[in-house]
Amino acid sequence: MTATLGTGQEAGTPALDRAKLVVVGNGMSGARALEEILTRGGADLFDITVFGDEPYGNYNRILLSEVLAKAAGAAVDNEDADGWDPDELYLNPVDWYAENGITLHAGVRIVRIDRHAKVVMGDDGSVTPYDTLVLATGSRSFFPPMDGMWASRTELTPGVFGFRSLDDANGMLDHVADARTAVVIGGGLLGLEAAAGLQAHGLAVHVVHPTEVLMNQQLEADASRVLRSKLEDMGMHMHLGVKTSEILVTDGAVSGVRFTDGSDLACDMVVVTAGIRPNIGLAMVSGLETQRAIVVDDRMRSVDDDDIFVVGECAQHRGEVYGVVGPLWEQAAVLADVVTGADPDAAYHGSRLTTKLKVAGVDVAQMGVKGPERESDEFVQFSETGRGVYQTVIIRDGTLIGATLVGDVSKVAALTQAFDSRSALPEERVKLLFDLGSADDAASAADLPDDTQICNCNGVSKGDLVGCVHGGAETVSACMDATRAGKGCGSCKGLVREVVEAALGGAGAEDPADSYYVPGIPLDKPTLMHEIRTRELKSLSAVFATLAPEGREDVGSKMGLTALLRMMWPHDHVDERDGRFINDRVHANIQRDGTFSVVPRMSGGVTSPDQLRRIADVADKHDIPMVKLTGGQRIDLLGVPKEKLQEVWADLDMPSGWAYGKSFRTVKTCVGTDFCRFGLGDSTRLGIDLEERYKGVEGPAKMKLAVSGCPRNCAESMVKDVGIVAVEGGQWQIYVGGAAGATIRKGDILATVDSHDEAVRITGRFLQYYREQANWLERTYDFVPRMGLDHLIAVVVDDVEGIAAELDERMQEAVDAYVDPWAADQQEATPGQFHDALPMVPLPQVPVRSSEGAPA
Amino acid sequence: MTASDEAVSVRLGPVDQVPVGEGRAFLVGDEPVAVFRPRSGGLHALRAICPHRGGPLADGLLDDEVVMCPLHNHRFTLSSGECVSGGGVDDVAAYTARDEDGELVVSLVAP
């Protein structure tokens, strides 16, 4: 079948000057390489033609096991279901090729490359010239030679399947309804996935594996044993250390398998997952160097031909052939850099593999080496077979070089970070696997004495909370409302929850309100945003009227909804001032005596004598009771009455520092390279640029950033919502989810980037994703662990969901919509906006200190 | 209107000086009073100072039923001044506010 799905150019305008790029292979590698090329302007450089021998657009092979497994659930839920919705499977549907001016020949197999004439020849007789050729031919299932496997030279015996393509998966789905027993040959990852998928269809499943170690590519023996017992608990039958010698055939179809020990096992179907073999036939007949796969250099070029590039499972780089998706992405990026000239010196240096999988419902994560290799390697091993948990770490010269986690992968993020960054490890190595709690952590909520203060802000004891439960409260939020526990800084919320749940006997009523974005509208954030977007609700009153029960306003929902509307409609939300907290109505921070504090912008913490003089003059002129440096390296003028705010802003003649909002606040910096003798990167410049770009951007909670010019971290970047650290080699490490406030948390490494601009861009994209996904008042230190570091890296850095460009665009919109509130509200927006709210009554005065620190 | 109302009532000028959905503070005699105009209509008046830690209630967010003090989020019903947010905070005094031909009139009597 040949489907020509795009012409590559407008009719009548032959692009004579464009080079011809041909991609052979339309799987995940080919498509990824193509996407990387397009993002580097490849559509303007090349006429692009793609050949794929499967008759589809390209699809996500990783999802095939879901195709197999999920169709089972659908069939149960819905009698009419005919299986999986293919739309979710495709990475790029056929339309995508046309939209990008790419000519796709789906169903055509390239049989030879004529490297002298620079053409590729298809099995349909076509001859297609190229200037640059990309081979992404991938790999295929390996079928070990055995009697009964094949019905003909090309056809498997009915009932025998590989597990490699969409056709394979669909073939199995057609077969399972009439089958009762399946044998899976090969206990690697793919085999176990297939086994789980078949089991979901109700088949009895036997896994046959030639060694005693399941998933022996990833796991060593002990880990494999734990996995095995979990799978057996789930009802799978394991035949380990056993080989299949023959497939038994009756009436032309599978009836069983025979093992090398002579025993037989009856079955209706056989799935062969005995490994993969790179597709290198085309390269071999065309005279390219092949060993296990096509040999490439660091630029992903065939070592024989500068015009032929290779990517993915068919590429052999420095002796390694990779069969997982991570390296493929790295290779595709390098290839695209070289091919498009975006970075002709780009080089691939091989990949460090980390795998995190759910194998038949069991979490497995593996990185680096499987076991100790040298006498001096440290090896920490923990096994709890009853619970099906097994964990190891391997350390060499103080660096994590390998880890395996089965059954409990809660530590995978921290381990991946240590593995990737080769960072320093705790003295007690076992802390890599466990949180060795202090005495506080060890004591469970139930054991605490009643007079223990749980909420330190509002002075609520354990006894108060327990009393509340005994008084009839059935949910955590009911207890929080009644006692105000957790309503101060919020850092005790987890403990409050534990205490209340313990008091409820561990079976507290499920509180649906926990999932609401704001308490007054019974919708979670994605649903709420969907409703707001589709109904085009642009004002707070419209949201309440349309979505709240009985259209009722709720005071506790106003701030959150206002922030959401401002984020969603940066240019045209309807500004209802009564939806804003007082801070956002007067652009200053309310203090305990009803006065306000004023913090002018001082980007990156850099100021000038002139600014300092002006601030000093304003403080003198308005009798500012206290002038203080903030934690974010700025100057705070405290104790300004509301009616004086506009005058103070005008006299300062500086922009607002946004010290008051649930918004981007400040970027703390160190000196960086300007004066510091250790500085590796210009942290001051980066800090200023970040602050100037993202100033005032609103979010679910405040966002505090920092940039450090070297790993000494003088700006404390590890404990910021986003913290950036210059490291050797002109790179910046981006940490996210750090905190040193009510909660203390070291940030996780989101990415290491090569340039200032990339640091600015990734920061913006992360913040936008946080703005869109985080719960109201959820700081990044809760958001990052909730979403999972791997997920964030995948979305924000690797763009697996393909939304990065949209995130960048929406952040740009927010940046474009910026208005300095101090300039904008120099005239009153509402009557009495700046009238004092506590007229002529002696206030509970804030004590004013002299510069010596003693109360004045 | 009775004679006793007359003695403690003060005309405070146009109702419009309190934006819809917000509160503003006034002095009525010696009493600081916060007047609120919820979006659902009507006028409400409470003593302007939160009994918890002296917060300025006129700066608080409100809905149709309660105002929330901006300092520690204690909530008081607009109609009666009852504290409904827990934590053992006293109620706040509620007064009568009305619109007389576009003029705001506050009386220091319970509504």
Interface residues (C-beta under 8 A of the other chain):
Chain A: N458 D481 A482 T483 R484 K487 G488 S541 R552 E553 D554 V555 G556 K558 M559 E576 R577 D578 G579 F581 I582 R585 I590 R592 D593 G594 T830 P831 G832 H835 D836 A837 L838 P839 M840 V841 L843 P844
Chain B: D16 Q17 V18 P19 V20 G21 E22 G23 R24 A25 F26 L27 P32 A34 P38 R39 S40 A48 I49 R53 G54 G55 P56 L57 A58 D59 G60 L61 L62 D63 D64 V66 V67 M68 P70 L71 H72 N73 R75 S85 G86 G87
